[in-house]
């Protein structure tokens, strides 16, 4: 079915988008009288307008900052599009409106109003801030609509909305999960390691930066951690315990998606790299229990004694620098390496998680152990009693999943 074009923009659409936390809507666009509002007697939340309702929904995820960030981004985009582009409050949107919005996500126009100019990420308070960095991929569009469906379903359940306008969406059969493609082959991974080992270390700052890059790649690869798990974990999360045979085994306790905690095997190699990194900062080789220092230590401002955790944005910038240098080294080999270099240049933190998982399965690590290492399933309440199974997982990970830095000290 061909969708009708959008109506001419209302006068208010001339204004640039405003971030959710600074948004002030006139009564006609506030949703206080939205056409899809449920009777006041039916509501079970205190919200009387759309902004308050959305804020209440986001507050449910306050203990998982990464989820709040992702959910806020999608609801913010929809609300701004509704009031600026369509001239309607969020609580008046129809199923047909959302079909148009789904198409808009794939090509947010006019770009000058919706899309960030340039590649530099701007603060939300910056006057040139925009809600989009560019068009969304089909997968990202689907993900956005899933989040919005959860929003509408929750507000309907809470009695704020009369119905979920996305509930009418045609249900598609779940596609077969595609094989992971965003990962680095063994050759490309070796190119990244060689790049880090060749990083300059003539000055104190260069030395600490090279040490941080090596440690970051190590913990992402050997631990299979997500970016948010690296930035949100302290060094005191490492701990040691003896197995039934008296062998000391190190573990890293990580809190991941959904606020779920899991134990990641800290292999001898990972602990050796931890000690190497800590010695570079003049620290004892192993952290003490409850140590609050972040996994990634600052390079600038360390003389102040304050070890502030890096943001996810800063972590991604470090990785982009490493992947960019590795890509440049490949391009220097000749034009036939351009394709491989382009793959490296597009890599991100999550690629390393996929790379770790792919390489572990290449080495025949039991899929159940990979699942538990990566937190793809929650840890059962009784897992504290399954020491023999956990020790087998640790042993298999240590034996078959290695990073193999050329420089040992």
Residue pairs with C-beta under 8 A, 6 or more apart in sequence:
3 96
3 99
3 100
3 103
6 85
6 86
6 100
7 86
7 87
9 84
9 85
9 87
10 84
10 87
12 29
12 83
12 84
12 87
13 84
13 85
13 87
13 113
15 84
16 113
16 127
16 130
17 80
17 84
17 113
17 114
17 129
17 130
17 131
18 24
18 80
19 76
19 124
19 125
19 129
20 51
20 54
20 72
20 75
20 76
20 79
21 124
22 125
23 51
23 79
23 80
25 31
25 49
25 50
25 51
25 83
25 89
27 33
28 89
29 83
29 87
29 88
29 89
30 49
30 50
30 51
30 89
31 37
31 49
31 50
31 51
31 53
31 89
31 90
31 91
31 92
32 48
32 49
34 50
34 89
34 90
34 91
34 92
34 161
35 91
35 92
36 91
36 92
36 93
36 94
36 161
36 162
36 163
36 165
37 91
37 160
37 161
37 162
38 156
38 159
38 160
38 161
38 162
42 159
43 158
43 159
43 160
44 158
44 159
45 53
45 56
45 158
45 159
45 160
46 52
46 56
47 53
47 55
47 56
47 160
50 79
50 89
50 90
50 91
51 79
53 91
53 155
53 158
53 160
54 75
54 79
54 90
54 151
57 71
57 75
57 151
57 154
57 155
58 68
58 71
58 72
58 75
60 154
61 67
61 68
61 71
62 68
63 259
64 257
64 258
64 259
65 228
65 232
66 228
66 257
66 312
67 257
70 147
71 147
71 151
73 131
74 144
74 147
74 148
74 151
75 147
75 148
75 151
76 131
77 105
77 131
77 132
77 144
78 90
78 93
78 101
78 148
79 90
80 131
81 101
81 104
82 88
82 89
82 90
82 92
82 93
82 97
82 101
83 89
83 90
84 113
85 104
86 93
86 97
88 97
91 160
91 161
93 101
93 165
94 165
95 165
95 166
95 168
95 169
97 165
98 145
98 148
98 165
98 166
102 141
102 145
105 135
105 136
105 140
105 141
105 144
106 135
106 136
106 138
106 141
107 135
108 114
108 115
108 132
108 135
113 130
114 130
114 131
114 132
115 130
115 132
115 133
115 134
116 122
116 128
116 129
116 130
116 132
116 133
116 134
117 128
117 130
121 133
121 313
122 128
122 129
122 130
123 129
136 144
145 166
145 169
148 166
149 164
149 166
149 167
149 169
152 161
152 164
152 165
152 166
152 167
153 164
153 166
153 167
155 161
156 162
156 163
156 164
180 354
180 357
180 358
182 347
182 348
182 350
182 351
182 354
183 351
183 354
183 355
183 357
183 358
184 192
184 343
184 344
184 347
184 351
184 352
184 355
186 359
186 362
187 340
188 326
188 340
188 343
188 344
189 221
189 355
189 359
191 326
191 329
191 330
191 340
191 344
192 217
192 322
192 323
192 326
192 344
193 217
193 403
193 404
193 405
193 406
194 326
194 329
194 406
195 322
195 325
195 326
195 329
196 210
196 213
196 214
196 217
196 322
197 214
197 405
197 406
197 407
198 329
199 206
199 209
199 210
199 213
199 325
200 206
200 210
201 207
201 210
205 299
205 300
207 280
208 280
208 281
208 297
208 299
208 302
209 299
211 276
211 277
211 280
211 281
212 277
212 296
212 297
212 299
212 318
213 318
213 321
213 322
214 273
214 276
214 277
214 405
215 273
215 274
215 276
215 277
215 295
215 296
216 230
216 296
216 315
216 318
216 319
217 322
217 352
217 403
218 270
218 273
218 403
218 405
219 225
219 230
219 270
219 273
219 295
220 227
220 230
220 349
220 352
220 353
220 356
221 352
221 355
221 356
221 359
221 403
222 267
222 269
222 270
222 273
222 356
222 401
222 402
222 403
223 252
223 254
223 264
223 266
223 270
223 356
223 373
224 264
224 353
224 356
224 357
224 360
224 370
224 373
224 374
225 233
225 254
225 264
225 353
226 256
226 257
226 349
226 350
226 353
227 312
227 315
227 316
227 349
227 350
228 256
228 312
229 254
229 255
229 256
230 295
230 296
230 315
230 349
231 294
231 295
231 296
231 309
231 310
231 311
231 312
231 315
232 255
232 309
233 252
233 254
233 255
233 294
233 295
234 291
234 292
234 293
234 294
234 295
235 274
235 278
235 287
235 291
235 292
235 293
235 294
235 295
236 287
236 288
236 289
236 290
236 291
236 292
236 293
237 252
237 253
237 254
238 250
238 251
238 252
238 266
238 271
238 274
238 286
238 287
239 250
239 251
239 253
239 289
240 248
240 249
240 250
240 251
241 248
241 249
241 251
242 248
242 249
243 249
243 387
243 391
243 394
244 387
244 388
244 391
249 265
249 266
249 391
249 394
250 265
250 266
250 267
250 268
250 270
250 271
251 263
251 264
251 265
251 266
251 394
252 263
252 264
252 265
252 266
252 270
253 261
253 262
253 263
253 264
254 261
254 262
254 263
254 264
254 375
255 261
256 262
256 375
257 375
258 378
260 375
260 378
260 379
261 379
262 372
262 373
262 375
262 378
262 379
263 379
263 390
264 373
265 373
265 393
265 394
265 397
265 398
266 274
267 394
267 397
267 398
267 401
267 402
268 398
269 398
269 402
269 403
271 286
273 403
273 405
274 285
274 286
274 287
275 285
275 286
276 409
277 297
278 284
278 285
278 286
278 287
279 285
281 297
281 302
283 293
287 293
292 307
293 307
294 307
294 308
294 309
294 310
296 309
296 310
296 315
297 307
298 307
298 308
298 310
301 308
310 318
315 349
316 348
316 349
319 347
319 348
319 349
319 352
320 348
323 344
323 345
323 347
324 345
326 344
327 341
327 342
327 344
327 345
328 341
330 337
330 340
330 341
330 344
331 337
331 338
331 341
353 374
356 401
357 370
357 374
359 401
360 370
360 373
360 397
360 400
360 401
361 367
361 370
363 400
363 401
364 400
365 396
365 397
365 400
365 401
366 393
366 396
368 393
369 392
369 393
369 396
369 397
370 376
371 377
372 379
372 393
373 393
373 397
383 390
